[in-house]
Amino acid sequence: MPQRMILNETSYFGQGALLNLPEEVRRRGFRKALIITDAVLVERGVVAKATAFLDANGMPYNIFSQVRANPTVDVVKKGLNAFRVSGADYLIAIGGGSSIDTAKAVGIIAANPEFSDVVSLEGTANTARPAVPIIAVPTTAGTAAEVTINYVITDEERKRKFVCVDAHDIPQVAIVDPDMMASMPRGLAAATGMDALTHAIEGYVTKGAWEMTDMFHLQAIKMIAENLRAAVDGNAAAREKMAAAQYIAGMGFSNVGLGAVHGMAHPLGAFYDTPHGVANAVLLPYVMEHNQDETGEKYREIARAMGVSGVDGMSPEEYRRAAVEAVRELSRAVGIPQTLAEIGVRTEDLEDLAKAALRDVCTGGNPKEMTEESILGVYRWALGI
């Protein structure tokens, strides 16, 4: 069957990549930006690294800094209002997945006002027009939101997260500069790095995977396994490698989908406001074990990419166990909690979490068919009961 690949028009990578921001604005004829970000990045001077280039070139902008982790319908509506009153004609998203996802939703609705309720964007929305142009400047090395056609919004009223998939939302420009990620604290570097690993592994085993995306995902797994520990410890070279690795993973999974790790992680964000990377990281090895008998020889290649030696001499049971244990070992090494109990998940919520996870659009891409009962079983296992 035919395969589709959607990527940014233009992307820049490496230390100093932000220098290209003014030229991209000028070349595209943009007049005024609304910068979508969060208050912490403003306070820490991260946003100022970008605005300094705009100021030096006389390029006007307003700043909307009300983004929060697990952005909500209300935040999107506030951002949309800020865009409308600003007189801006393009968006600059500066931050992690929350800022970029908010910008995607704002940009889509600004161009397609019939979706102004936000919640109607769930799933594959039939938008007629591309989003307002977005320049995405990630400040974490994990979500790859700058290169994906997906975004996730929290509906607080219904206590749920919903995934939006829309080829019209991808940023025109991605600027992946590790200097913008230098202020990540250790815990955030670990969580976002494990988020990137989850993207790479789920994208590699998802039902829609094919040769080109397999290439991206295996390379991303290898780079993450080699660099995450040092990146968490603040090594600049390793953080630059992680910045590239998470983007490479995004090139793949954006075009083929994910699986039950993400489907089960999204409700944790809605119920407990759990950081997305942490939720993914905790669940990943449990879901990998659950899926292993439906993955063919792929776990052998995951184990190899994770640095496990001797995989060609292993039986399927051995290399599958080795792949899962390599993921667990990396997770422990960077300080990720190992059970859902450690992040406050409650037994009495498990049935509702399982119902929400089964409805999540990501769950459908899992290599092993999931039921509410099987999802509940994985939650219980991960909770330690």
Secondary structure, 3 states (H helix, E strand, C coil): CCCCCCCCCEEEECCCHHHHHHHHHHHHCCCCEEEECEHHHHHCCHHHHHHHHHHHCCCCEEEECECCCCCEHHHHHHHHHHHHHHCCCEEEEEECHHHHHHHHHHHHHHHCHHHCCCHHHCEECCCCCCCCCEEEEECCCCCCHHHCCEEEEEECCCCEEEEEECHHHCCCEEEECHHHHCCCCHHHHHHHHHHHHHHHHHHHHCCCCCHHHHHHHHHHHHHHHHHHHHHHCCCHHHHHHHHHHHHHHHHHHHHHCCCHHHHHHHHHHHHHCCCHHHHHHHHHHHHHHHHHHHCCCHHHHHHHHCCCCCHHHCCHHHHHHHHHHHHHHHHHHCCCCCCHHHHCCCHHHHHHHHHHHHHCHHHHHCCCCCCHHHHHHHHHHHHCC
